[in-house]
Amino acid sequence: MVLDPLERLSFLALLLGQQFPPFEKDPPPKRMPDGTLQSEAMLKAEHKNMLRDAARIQTLAQEVEAELEKNKHHVLSTGLLKKLEEIEKLAKRMRNRHNR
């Protein structure tokens, strides 16, 4: 008969007449003053921020596209580069927020 490590530990404790301390239960979830779960409120706020950032990215992308179509010089303006950097920053923020 082969015992896994937890069974071995339990068997040894039984032989020695000792008991394991009771497992600690997870603390109850934190609630907001209005009764909603804190984690639920945080997820809702993060979702709202994601939607706001996505809308801003979409607006900036449309502005970049319009500028590229009207610009015939094949050179990007500094304003256009700043918009592209902001799109990148917002996308990175969204990705980091998602990975938390």
BELWO-V340442 format. One record per residue. RES is the residue in one letter. D_FIRST is the distance of its C-alpha to the first C-alpha in Angstrom with 2 decimals. Layout:
<<RES/D_FIRST> <RES/D_FIRST>>
//
This chain:
<<M/0.00> <V/3.80> <L/6.55> <D/9.98> <P/12.91> <L/14.31> <E/11.39> <R/11.28> <L/15.01> <S/15.10> <F/12.97> <L/15.32> <A/18.29> <L/17.49> <L/17.31> <L/20.55> <G/22.12> <Q/22.96> <Q/22.95> <F/23.07> <P/26.57> <P/27.09> <F/27.02> <E/30.56> <K/31.95> <D/34.06> <P/37.69> <P/39.82> <P/41.60> <K/45.07> <R/47.99> <M/51.53> <P/54.52> <D/55.06> <G/51.52> <T/50.04> <L/46.85> <Q/47.62> <S/45.24> <E/47.00> <A/50.38> <M/49.37> <L/48.16> <K/51.41> <A/53.49> <E/51.69> <H/52.29> <K/55.94> <N/56.22> <M/54.63> <L/57.20> <R/60.01> <D/58.98> <A/58.60> <A/62.08> <R/63.52> <I/61.99> <Q/63.48> <T/66.89> <L/66.87> <A/65.83> <Q/68.74> <E/71.11> <V/69.93> <E/70.39> <A/73.89> <E/74.90> <L/73.68> <E/75.62> <K/78.85> <N/78.54> <K/80.07> <H/79.94> <H/76.37> <V/75.88> <L/73.64> <S/75.33> <T/73.91> <G/73.58> <L/71.51> <L/69.29> <K/68.77> <K/67.76> <L/65.25> <E/63.82> <E/63.54> <I/61.71> <E/59.27> <K/58.82> <L/58.23> <A/55.73> <K/53.80> <R/53.86> <M/52.53> <R/49.73> <N/48.76> <R/48.97> <H/46.69> <N/44.04> <R/43.79>>
//
